[in-house]
């Protein structure tokens, strides 16, 4: 998606350790007009699919998932990274390692919100090593629901997550795939070379 790629080039900042900061428009301050265009694109990419729910993980994927859900006219469920008193009863849970924070989280979704009747589209802001996405896929499978696919805003194509998921038969549609990046040269997108 050229609009997203241009925004990454303009406002994204590459830091050591393969960190791409997009907090000016994607995950700290959110550009809702951009999110609307991303939502439309996810709807176009998954137009051939029946979807009953969108699943994401807290916290950066929530805004994108909510805007996209408007185009699918379905609810959004987000996996929490901390157990709270608000989640009562039975839950699905899985351990996930965050690339950004280098921490392992127990992600949690109430069984009330993910059922065997659901056809689930996962939406997230980044795909790097695929740990969060594999955790969400596991929650969907534990629920007996159907995984329709994964919609990713930014995929780090030079890391293993996308290949890993596609190798497991998951349909992954990424709006921008970073082929390589460095503090000196910035970001190069797949099919841009």
URBEL-V884300 format. One record per run of one state. SS is the DSSP state (~ for helix, > for strand, _ for the rest). FROM is the first residue (numbers start at 1). TO is the last residue. If there is no record, write none. Layout:
# URBEL-V884300
SS FROM TO
SS FROM TO
This chain:
# URBEL-V884300
_ 1 1
~ 2 11
_ 12 12
> 13 15
_ 16 18
> 19 21
_ 22 31
~ 32 45
_ 46 52
> 53 57
_ 58 60
~ 61 72
_ 73 74
> 75 80
_ 81 90
> 91 97
_ 98 103
> 104 110
_ 111 118
> 119 127
_ 128 130
~ 131 143
_ 144 145
> 146 156
_ 157 160
~ 161 167
_ 168 171
> 172 182
_ 183 185
> 186 189
_ 190 193
